[in-house]
């Protein structure tokens, strides 16, 4: 970003992430391609695998039974909790100079994996429905596996935290400072609660068939769409804020401070509380496009993930992936617009502010920040 000694003049976002999946998957058998997809991604691999299976099923005209859909939603929810807990118990404390709860995060990752293992087979295409009651049991195991770590974020039970949000008392939750998440929210409330706010549109929460069809058309018409995706002609933000902006607590912060770093922090905590309360219906969907084409969508921790597959003779003919990071780090999106015109006392302060905004948008890859004197 370019800083003129007092304020940010402009910020440029460039991605060096390779888009190798389409090239590597072309020509492979459907089952082989679906097994490879999660290997391309160091985070959210389960969600990537489910998106691949669902897209290829849609291309082949296969409709999964209800039990498969429920198990997939549970897996996506469990992975989202894992990603949130990593950020909230390691990233957020470290950003404040506090010790990270690394042992607890390591333990909860192991327990989440064990809880989801009985239903893990549904991440493959044309999977059979789990045995009756297995998804319910896995959900109960997931709640047990994450209870301690979730309490370390919320400072109370999930239902109690949601009641606090419903009553509009999240300022008091932050002020008590019982957890690193609360202390981070308090810091933001005191320093600049509107920092990072933009007018970038929020992508509709929970993709519908209509939105998926529109994105499929955009992919068909633009060979580089996944590098800088747009919705209704402009960039859009996806993720927890897009999904919870209308919910109690989050909506109040958005009304007061805009779609800011603070609003994104509160939105993530609110979504963790919702998941911890047992609401595991993470949006996972698929749509046949005809002529061997299919598209699937998954609402991951970081936002909307889209896979589009073209299949011929049970082999991948073409493949496209639109990841949440490309939505949230669009060159004209929330990051550059959230920084433009912001005043900083010095170059180091500008770098810290930019890092805070980057972390609130939560890329799935490493990010490097350069501050140049304009």
C-alpha positions as CSV (number, residue, x, y, z in Angstrom):
1,X,0.0,0.0,0.0
2,X,1.1,3.6,-0.7
3,X,1.2,5.9,2.4
4,X,2.0,9.6,2.0
5,X,3.2,10.2,5.5
6,X,-0.3,10.6,7.0
7,X,-2.8,8.5,5.1
8,X,-3.1,5.6,2.7
9,X,-3.3,6.9,-0.8
10,X,-4.0,3.5,-2.4
11,X,-3.6,-0.2,-1.9
12,X,-2.8,-2.8,-4.5
13,X,-3.7,-6.5,-4.0
14,X,-1.9,-9.1,-6.0
15,X,-2.1,-12.9,-5.7
16,X,0.6,-15.3,-6.7
17,X,-1.4,-18.3,-5.8
18,X,-1.2,-20.8,-8.7
19,X,-4.5,-22.1,-10.2
20,X,-3.1,-25.6,-11.0
21,X,-6.2,-27.7,-10.3
22,X,-7.9,-27.3,-13.7
23,X,-4.8,-28.3,-15.5
24,X,-3.9,-31.2,-13.3
25,X,-7.5,-32.6,-13.1
26,X,-8.3,-32.5,-16.9
27,X,-8.4,-36.0,-18.4
28,X,-8.5,-37.9,-15.1
29,X,-11.3,-40.2,-14.0
30,X,-13.9,-38.6,-11.8
31,X,-13.0,-40.7,-8.7
32,X,-9.3,-40.0,-9.2
33,X,-9.9,-36.2,-9.7
34,X,-12.0,-36.0,-6.6
35,X,-9.4,-37.7,-4.5
36,X,-6.7,-35.2,-5.7
37,X,-8.7,-32.0,-5.1
38,X,-8.2,-31.8,-1.3
39,X,-4.5,-32.4,-1.7
40,X,-4.2,-29.0,-3.5
41,X,-5.4,-27.1,-0.4
42,X,-3.6,-26.9,3.0
43,X,-6.8,-25.6,4.7
44,X,-10.5,-26.6,4.3
45,X,-9.6,-29.8,2.5
46,X,-12.7,-31.5,3.6
47,X,-14.9,-28.8,2.2
48,X,-12.9,-28.9,-1.1
49,X,-13.4,-32.7,-1.3
50,X,-17.2,-32.3,-0.8
51,X,-17.5,-29.5,-3.3
52,X,-15.6,-31.7,-5.9
53,X,-17.8,-34.7,-5.2
54,X,-21.0,-32.7,-5.5
55,X,-19.9,-30.9,-8.7
56,X,-19.0,-34.2,-10.4
57,X,-22.2,-35.8,-9.2
58,X,-24.2,-33.0,-10.7
59,X,-22.3,-33.3,-13.9
60,X,-23.1,-37.1,-14.0
61,X,-26.7,-36.6,-13.1
62,X,-26.4,-38.2,-9.7
63,X,-28.6,-36.9,-6.8
64,X,-27.2,-37.9,-3.4
65,X,-29.6,-39.3,-0.8
66,X,-30.7,-37.1,2.1
67,X,-28.4,-38.8,4.5
68,X,-25.4,-37.9,2.4
69,X,-26.4,-34.3,2.3
70,X,-26.8,-34.1,6.1
71,X,-23.4,-35.8,6.7
72,X,-21.7,-33.4,4.3
73,X,-23.2,-30.4,6.0
74,X,-22.0,-31.7,9.3
75,X,-18.4,-32.2,8.0
76,X,-18.4,-28.7,6.6
77,X,-19.6,-27.3,9.9
78,X,-17.0,-29.2,11.9
79,X,-14.2,-28.0,9.6
80,X,-15.5,-24.4,10.0
81,X,-15.3,-24.8,13.8
82,X,-11.8,-26.1,13.5
83,X,-10.7,-23.1,11.4
84,X,-12.4,-20.6,13.7
85,X,-10.9,-22.1,16.8
86,X,-7.4,-22.0,15.2
87,X,-7.8,-18.3,14.4
88,X,-9.5,-17.4,17.8
89,X,-7.2,-19.3,20.1
90,X,-3.9,-18.9,18.3
91,X,-4.1,-15.9,15.8
92,X,-6.1,-13.5,17.9
93,X,-4.1,-14.0,21.2
94,X,-0.8,-13.6,19.3
95,X,-2.0,-10.4,17.7
96,X,-2.4,-9.0,21.2
97,X,0.9,-10.3,22.6
98,X,-0.8,-13.1,24.6
99,X,0.2,-16.7,24.7
100,X,-1.6,-18.9,22.2
101,X,-3.6,-21.9,23.3
102,X,-1.8,-24.2,20.9
103,X,-2.1,-27.5,22.9
104,X,-5.9,-27.0,23.2
105,X,-6.1,-26.3,19.4
106,X,-4.1,-29.4,18.6
107,X,-6.3,-31.5,20.8
108,X,-9.5,-30.2,19.4
109,X,-8.3,-30.8,15.8
110,X,-7.7,-34.4,16.8
111,X,-11.1,-34.8,18.4
112,X,-12.9,-33.2,15.5
113,X,-11.2,-35.6,13.1
114,X,-12.3,-38.5,15.3
115,X,-15.9,-37.2,15.6
116,X,-16.2,-36.9,11.8
117,X,-14.4,-40.1,10.9
118,X,-17.6,-42.3,10.9
119,X,-19.2,-40.2,8.2
120,X,-16.0,-39.2,6.3
121,X,-16.9,-41.5,3.3
122,X,-19.6,-39.1,2.1
123,X,-16.9,-36.8,0.8
124,X,-16.5,-39.1,-2.2
125,X,-18.7,-38.9,-5.3
126,X,-21.8,-41.2,-5.4
127,X,-21.4,-42.1,-1.7
128,X,-23.9,-44.2,0.1
129,X,-26.0,-42.8,2.9
130,X,-24.6,-43.4,6.4
131,X,-26.3,-45.9,8.6
132,X,-29.4,-44.6,10.4
133,X,-28.5,-42.4,13.4
134,X,-24.8,-42.2,12.5
135,X,-25.0,-38.5,11.5
136,X,-26.8,-37.6,14.7
137,X,-24.2,-39.5,16.7
138,X,-21.4,-37.7,14.9
139,X,-23.0,-34.4,15.6
140,X,-23.1,-35.2,19.3
141,X,-19.5,-36.2,19.2
142,X,-18.6,-33.0,17.4
143,X,-20.3,-30.9,20.1
144,X,-18.4,-32.8,22.8
145,X,-15.2,-32.4,20.9
146,X,-15.4,-28.7,20.7
147,X,-17.1,-27.7,23.9
148,X,-13.9,-26.8,25.9
149,X,-12.3,-24.8,23.1
150,X,-15.5,-23.0,22.3
151,X,-15.9,-22.1,26.0
152,X,-12.4,-20.7,25.9
153,X,-13.5,-18.3,23.1
154,X,-16.9,-17.3,24.3
155,X,-16.3,-17.3,28.1
156,X,-19.7,-19.0,28.6
157,X,-21.9,-21.6,26.9
158,X,-23.0,-21.1,23.3
159,X,-26.6,-20.7,24.1
160,X,-25.8,-18.1,26.8
161,X,-23.6,-16.1,24.5
162,X,-26.3,-16.1,21.8
163,X,-28.7,-14.8,24.4
164,X,-26.3,-12.0,25.2
165,X,-26.1,-11.1,21.5
166,X,-29.9,-11.3,21.3
167,X,-30.2,-8.7,24.1
168,X,-27.7,-6.4,22.4
169,X,-25.2,-6.7,25.3
170,X,-22.0,-7.7,23.4
171,X,-20.3,-4.4,24.4
172,X,-20.5,-5.6,28.0
173,X,-19.2,-9.1,26.9
174,X,-16.2,-7.4,25.3
175,X,-15.7,-5.1,28.3
176,X,-15.5,-8.0,30.7
177,X,-12.5,-9.3,28.7
178,X,-12.8,-12.9,29.9
179,X,-11.3,-14.3,26.7
180,X,-8.9,-13.3,24.0
181,X,-11.8,-12.8,21.6
182,X,-13.6,-10.5,24.0
183,X,-10.4,-8.5,24.6
184,X,-9.8,-8.1,20.9
185,X,-13.3,-6.8,20.5
186,X,-12.8,-4.4,23.4
187,X,-9.5,-3.2,21.8
188,X,-11.3,-2.5,18.5
189,X,-14.2,-0.8,20.3
190,X,-11.8,1.5,22.1
191,X,-9.4,2.3,19.3
192,X,-11.4,2.6,16.0
193,X,-14.6,0.4,15.8
194,X,-15.2,1.6,12.2
195,X,-11.7,0.7,10.9
196,X,-11.8,-1.3,7.7
197,X,-15.5,-0.6,6.9
198,X,-16.4,-0.6,3.2
199,X,-19.4,-0.4,1.0
200,X,-18.4,-3.6,-0.8
201,X,-21.5,-5.8,-1.3
202,X,-22.0,-8.9,0.8
203,X,-22.4,-12.0,-1.3
204,X,-25.9,-13.6,-0.6
205,X,-25.6,-16.0,2.3
206,X,-26.2,-19.6,1.4
207,X,-25.9,-19.9,-2.4
208,X,-29.1,-20.7,-4.2
209,X,-29.6,-22.4,-7.6
210,X,-30.2,-19.0,-9.1
211,X,-26.9,-17.6,-7.9
212,X,-25.1,-20.8,-8.9
213,X,-26.5,-20.6,-12.4
214,X,-25.3,-17.0,-12.6
215,X,-21.8,-17.9,-11.5
216,X,-21.7,-20.8,-13.9
217,X,-22.5,-18.4,-16.8
218,X,-19.8,-16.0,-15.6
219,X,-17.3,-18.8,-15.5
220,X,-18.3,-19.9,-19.0
221,X,-17.9,-16.4,-20.3
222,X,-14.7,-15.4,-18.6
223,X,-11.7,-17.8,-18.5
224,X,-10.1,-15.8,-15.7
225,X,-13.2,-15.3,-13.5
226,X,-11.9,-17.3,-10.6
227,X,-8.9,-15.0,-10.3
228,X,-11.1,-11.9,-9.5
229,X,-14.8,-13.0,-9.3
230,X,-17.6,-10.5,-9.3
231,X,-21.3,-10.5,-8.5
232,X,-23.7,-8.1,-10.1
233,X,-20.8,-6.4,-11.9
234,X,-18.7,-5.7,-8.8
235,X,-16.6,-7.3,-6.1
236,X,-18.3,-8.9,-3.1
237,X,-17.4,-10.0,0.4
238,X,-18.2,-13.5,1.5
239,X,-17.8,-15.4,4.8
240,X,-19.2,-15.0,8.4
241,X,-20.1,-11.4,8.0
242,X,-22.2,-12.0,4.9
243,X,-23.9,-14.9,6.6
244,X,-24.6,-13.2,9.9
245,X,-25.0,-9.5,9.1
246,X,-28.8,-9.7,9.7
247,X,-28.5,-11.6,13.0
248,X,-28.9,-10.1,16.5
249,X,-25.7,-8.6,17.8
250,X,-23.9,-8.6,14.5
251,X,-26.5,-6.4,12.8
252,X,-26.2,-3.9,15.7
253,X,-22.5,-3.6,15.2
254,X,-22.9,-3.2,11.4
255,X,-25.5,-0.5,12.0
256,X,-23.1,1.4,14.4
257,X,-19.8,0.9,12.7
258,X,-20.3,-0.5,9.2
259,X,-18.8,-3.6,7.8
260,X,-15.6,-3.1,9.7
261,X,-12.9,-5.3,11.2
262,X,-14.9,-5.3,14.5
263,X,-18.0,-6.4,12.7
264,X,-16.1,-9.3,11.1
265,X,-14.6,-10.4,14.5
266,X,-18.1,-10.4,16.1
267,X,-19.6,-12.2,13.1
268,X,-17.0,-15.0,13.4
269,X,-17.6,-15.4,17.1
270,X,-21.4,-15.4,16.5
271,X,-21.1,-18.1,13.9
272,X,-18.9,-20.2,16.2
273,X,-21.5,-19.9,18.9
274,X,-24.3,-20.9,16.5
275,X,-22.3,-24.0,15.4
276,X,-21.4,-24.9,18.9
277,X,-25.1,-24.8,19.8
278,X,-25.7,-27.6,17.4
279,X,-26.8,-25.8,14.2
280,X,-24.9,-27.8,11.7
281,X,-26.9,-27.1,8.6
282,X,-24.0,-25.6,6.6
283,X,-25.1,-24.8,3.1
284,X,-23.9,-27.4,0.6
285,X,-25.6,-27.7,-2.7
286,X,-25.3,-28.8,-6.3
287,X,-26.9,-28.2,-9.7
288,X,-26.8,-30.1,-13.0
289,X,-26.1,-27.7,-15.8
290,X,-26.8,-30.2,-18.6
291,X,-24.4,-31.6,-21.3
292,X,-22.1,-33.1,-18.7
293,X,-21.8,-29.9,-16.6
294,X,-22.3,-29.5,-12.9
295,X,-21.7,-26.9,-10.3
296,X,-21.6,-27.2,-6.5
297,X,-21.3,-24.7,-3.7
298,X,-20.2,-25.0,-0.1
299,X,-20.3,-22.3,2.6
300,X,-16.9,-22.7,4.3
301,X,-15.4,-20.9,7.2
302,X,-14.0,-18.2,4.9
303,X,-17.0,-18.0,2.6
304,X,-18.5,-19.3,-0.5
305,X,-16.6,-22.0,-2.4
306,X,-17.7,-22.9,-5.9
307,X,-16.6,-25.9,-8.0
308,X,-17.7,-26.3,-11.6
309,X,-17.0,-29.6,-13.4
310,X,-17.4,-30.7,-17.0
311,X,-17.4,-34.5,-17.4
312,X,-17.3,-36.7,-20.5
313,X,-17.1,-40.5,-20.5
314,X,-16.6,-40.4,-16.7
315,X,-13.5,-38.3,-17.1
316,X,-13.0,-34.6,-16.2
317,X,-13.1,-32.6,-19.4
318,X,-12.7,-29.2,-17.6
319,X,-12.7,-28.0,-14.1
320,X,-12.9,-24.6,-12.3
321,X,-12.7,-23.5,-8.7
322,X,-13.7,-20.2,-7.2
323,X,-12.3,-19.9,-3.7
324,X,-13.4,-17.5,-0.9
325,X,-10.0,-15.9,-0.8
326,X,-10.4,-14.6,-4.4
327,X,-13.8,-13.0,-3.4
328,X,-12.4,-11.3,-0.3
329,X,-9.1,-10.2,-1.8
330,X,-10.4,-8.9,-5.1
331,X,-8.2,-6.1,-6.4
332,X,-11.1,-3.7,-6.1
333,X,-12.6,-5.4,-3.0
334,X,-12.8,-5.0,0.7
335,X,-9.1,-4.8,1.4
336,X,-8.0,-1.9,-0.8
337,X,-11.3,0.0,-0.2
338,X,-11.0,-0.6,3.5
339,X,-7.5,0.9,3.6
340,X,-7.9,3.8,1.2
341,X,-7.9,7.2,3.0
342,X,-7.1,5.7,6.4
343,X,-4.7,7.8,8.5
344,X,-1.8,6.2,10.2
345,X,0.9,7.8,12.4
346,X,3.7,6.0,10.8
347,X,4.8,3.2,8.5
348,X,4.8,0.6,11.2
349,X,1.3,1.6,12.3
350,X,0.2,1.4,8.7
351,X,1.6,-2.2,8.4
352,X,-0.1,-3.2,11.6
353,X,-3.4,-1.8,10.5
354,X,-3.2,-3.5,7.1
355,X,-2.4,-6.8,8.8
356,X,-5.4,-6.5,11.1
357,X,-7.7,-5.9,8.1
358,X,-6.1,-8.8,6.2
359,X,-6.6,-11.1,9.1
360,X,-10.2,-10.0,9.5
361,X,-10.8,-11.2,5.9
362,X,-8.8,-14.4,6.7
363,X,-7.0,-15.5,3.6
364,X,-6.4,-19.2,3.2
365,X,-2.8,-18.5,2.2
366,X,0.1,-16.4,3.5
367,X,0.0,-12.7,2.9
368,X,2.9,-10.2,2.6
369,X,2.4,-6.5,3.2
370,X,4.5,-3.8,1.8
371,X,4.2,-0.1,2.8
372,X,5.6,2.3,0.2
373,X,6.0,6.0,0.7
374,X,3.8,7.7,-1.9
